[in-house]
Amino acid sequence: MKIAVVGATGLVGSVMLKVLEEYGITDAEIIPAASAKSVGKEIKFNGKSLKVVSVEDAIAAKPDYALFSAGAGTSKTYAPLFAEAGCTVIDNSSCWRMDKNIPLVVPEINMHDVTSETKIIANPNCSTIQMVVALAPVYREYGIKRLVISTYQSVSGSGVRGIAQLKDEETAGVASAQFYPHPIHHNIIPQGGDFLSEHTLAVGGDILSEGYTGEEEKLINETRKILGNKDIRITATVTRVPVSGGHSESVNIETEKPFEIADIRALITKMDGVVVIDEPSKSEYPMPLYCEGKNEVFVGRIRRDNSAPNALNLWIVADNIRKGAATNAVQILLRLLGK
Ligand SMILES: NC(=O)c1ccc[n+]([C@@H]2O[C@H](COP(=O)([O-])OP(=O)(O)OC[C@H]3O[C@@H](n4cnc5c(N)ncnc54)[C@H](OP(=O)(O)O)[C@@H]3O)[C@@H](O)[C@H]2O)c1
């Protein structure tokens, strides 16, 4: 079996290689690909050195599967070429996520959206993945009417340039605006992506013209697509915080049906890939510092919201490069391989 990793030199691509090793996909021939500037560079996989090739050479090698994490432009151009060559693509970029013919998959929730005809599978946005993993069991049992989401997203979510800006500001004390529009050290930036143009319609028909950003739009649209319900009312505020790795989210949920909070806790605890850390009296709850490098989604502060009927709050944390990107993609691959 041959697996191409397109974007193998990047933040997500290099973790994909690690996760492939960790899940024991070590017999496969790995074809690492990146931009022209990296061709010929050596990367390590399973103790061996591999040479980075161009995307064209990766297609010519006829891989069975390709894991893409090289930006939407690269995915747009090359994913269909890999698919035409008989390869199944799992794409981490935003390029295909909202295409109605492409499944948007979190394997614990909607692997059934992938059919034998599927050649391109989209991996959702990092903040969407961790949230829907925690919400899915609640949605299945009680239905979800409305979500109010606030995120606290780490700089690694912006790739190497976000990390570099935080490091520079921390070490050199530079108050720069090299990547984000403001300094990020000692700061919180209430903007994720660009502000949308007027009259942007979300799935379900909401007009997101009143100052929403692209990252907020992704959370709304992708959640509705994955849960298969365009009628869930959703509002979101995305912020960028000076945390190196791990996204945190405060999510307020209104369910369709009444619930017991103990049952919600039990459902989330039983969910595949979720770890509940929720001992308020001992100050135990999920925090990004302790989630970095882990594949699970961590949930805490599970509590009823008495300000509305059938409402509750969750605090959800995960490593955005792992479950939010690389791990989710590799888990899709594992399911395709029947593992
Ligand atoms: N960071 C996250 O939390 C996260 C989460 C989910 C999804 N994603 C998505 O994953 C993708 C990569 O993100 P990242 O954070 O890993 O970025 P990154 O660290 O900047 O890495 C980008 C990778 O893409 C390669 N690349 C760039 N242009 C290319 C081209 N024209 N042809 C072939 N390869 C090209 C780069 O190769 P060179 O080294 O040769 O430049 C590098 O390997 C993006 O689409 C991003 O939206 C990121």
The ligand as an SDF file (V2000), in Angstrom:
LIG
                    3D

 48 52  0  0  0  0  0  0  0  0999 V2000
   -2.8980   24.1050   11.9700 N   0  0  0  0  0  0  0  0  0  0  0  0
   -4.0870   23.5850   12.2390 C   0  0  0  0  0  0  0  0  0  0  0  0
   -4.5660   23.5330   13.3970 O   0  0  0  0  0  0  0  0  0  0  0  0
   -4.9280   23.0270   11.1360 C   0  0  0  0  0  0  0  0  0  0  0  0
   -6.0520   22.3020   11.5020 C   0  0  0  0  0  0  0  0  0  0  0  0
   -6.8550   21.7800   10.5300 C   0  0  0  0  0  0  0  0  0  0  0  0
   -6.5330   21.9650    9.2060 C   0  0  0  0  0  0  0  0  0  0  0  0
   -5.4350   22.6700    8.8490 N   0  0  0  0  0  0  0  0  0  0  0  0
   -5.1710   22.8340    7.4150 C   0  0  0  0  0  0  0  0  0  0  0  0
   -4.0440   22.0510    7.0420 O   0  0  0  0  0  0  0  0  0  0  0  0
   -3.3240   22.7170    6.0160 C   0  0  0  0  0  0  0  0  0  0  0  0
   -1.8790   22.8960    6.4320 C   0  0  0  0  0  0  0  0  0  0  0  0
   -1.8220   23.6050    7.6360 O   0  0  0  0  0  0  0  0  0  0  0  0
   -0.4690   23.7080    8.4840 P   0  0  0  0  0  0  0  0  0  0  0  0
   -0.8630   24.3750    9.7270 O   0  0  0  0  0  0  0  0  0  0  0  0
    0.2060   22.3830    8.5230 O   0  0  0  0  0  0  0  0  0  0  0  0
    0.4100   24.7020    7.5520 O   0  0  0  0  0  0  0  0  0  0  0  0
    1.9810   24.8010    7.3670 P   0  0  0  0  0  0  0  0  0  0  0  0
    2.7020   24.3880    8.5870 O   0  0  0  0  0  0  0  0  0  0  0  0
    2.2090   26.1470    6.8060 O   0  0  0  0  0  0  0  0  0  0  0  0
    2.3350   23.6920    6.2240 O   0  0  0  0  0  0  0  0  0  0  0  0
    1.9220   23.8160    4.8900 C   0  0  0  0  0  0  0  0  0  0  0  0
    2.3990   22.6170    4.0960 C   0  0  0  0  0  0  0  0  0  0  0  0
    1.8720   22.7090    2.7670 O   0  0  0  0  0  0  0  0  0  0  0  0
    2.9540   22.6450    1.8270 C   0  0  0  0  0  0  0  0  0  0  0  0
    2.6400   23.4450    0.6480 N   0  0  0  0  0  0  0  0  0  0  0  0
    2.4060   24.7720    0.6110 C   0  0  0  0  0  0  0  0  0  0  0  0
    2.1630   25.1550   -0.6770 N   0  0  0  0  0  0  0  0  0  0  0  0
    2.2820   24.0450   -1.4310 C   0  0  0  0  0  0  0  0  0  0  0  0
    2.1840   23.7890   -2.8310 C   0  0  0  0  0  0  0  0  0  0  0  0
    1.8890   24.7600   -3.7000 N   0  0  0  0  0  0  0  0  0  0  0  0
    2.3730   22.5340   -3.2650 N   0  0  0  0  0  0  0  0  0  0  0  0
    2.6650   21.5290   -2.3980 C   0  0  0  0  0  0  0  0  0  0  0  0
    2.7880   21.7140   -1.0640 N   0  0  0  0  0  0  0  0  0  0  0  0
    2.5860   22.9520   -0.5920 C   0  0  0  0  0  0  0  0  0  0  0  0
    4.1470   23.1900    2.5830 C   0  0  0  0  0  0  0  0  0  0  0  0
    5.3300   22.7740    1.9360 O   0  0  0  0  0  0  0  0  0  0  0  0
    6.7160   23.6370    2.1320 P   0  0  0  0  0  0  0  0  0  0  0  0
    7.2590   23.2700    3.4680 O   0  0  0  0  0  0  0  0  0  0  0  0
    7.5190   23.1250    1.0040 O   0  0  0  0  0  0  0  0  0  0  0  0
    6.3200   25.0660    2.0070 O   0  0  0  0  0  0  0  0  0  0  0  0
    3.9270   22.5250    3.9530 C   0  0  0  0  0  0  0  0  0  0  0  0
    4.3120   21.1720    3.8800 O   0  0  0  0  0  0  0  0  0  0  0  0
   -4.0880   24.0140    5.7520 C   0  0  0  0  0  0  0  0  0  0  0  0
   -4.9790   23.7910    4.6850 O   0  0  0  0  0  0  0  0  0  0  0  0
   -4.8220   24.2540    7.0320 C   0  0  0  0  0  0  0  0  0  0  0  0
   -5.9830   25.0280    6.8420 O   0  0  0  0  0  0  0  0  0  0  0  0
   -4.6010   23.1990    9.7950 C   0  0  0  0  0  0  0  0  0  0  0  0
  1  2  1  0
  2  3  2  0
  2  4  1  0
  4  5  1  0
  4 48  2  0
  5  6  2  0
  6  7  1  0
  7  8  2  0
  8  9  1  0
  8 48  1  0
  9 10  1  0
  9 46  1  0
 10 11  1  0
 11 12  1  0
 11 44  1  0
 12 13  1  0
 13 14  1  0
 14 15  2  0
 14 16  1  0
 14 17  1  0
 17 18  1  0
 18 19  2  0
 18 20  1  0
 18 21  1  0
 21 22  1  0
 22 23  1  0
 23 24  1  0
 23 42  1  0
 24 25  1  0
 25 26  1  0
 25 36  1  0
 26 27  1  0
 26 35  1  0
 27 28  2  0
 28 29  1  0
 29 30  1  0
 29 35  2  0
 30 31  1  0
 30 32  2  0
 32 33  1  0
 33 34  2  0
 34 35  1  0
 36 37  1  0
 36 42  1  0
 37 38  1  0
 38 39  2  0
 38 40  1  0
 38 41  1  0
 42 43  1  0
 44 45  1  0
 44 46  1  0
 46 47  1  0
M  CHG  2   8   1  16  -1
M  END
$$$$
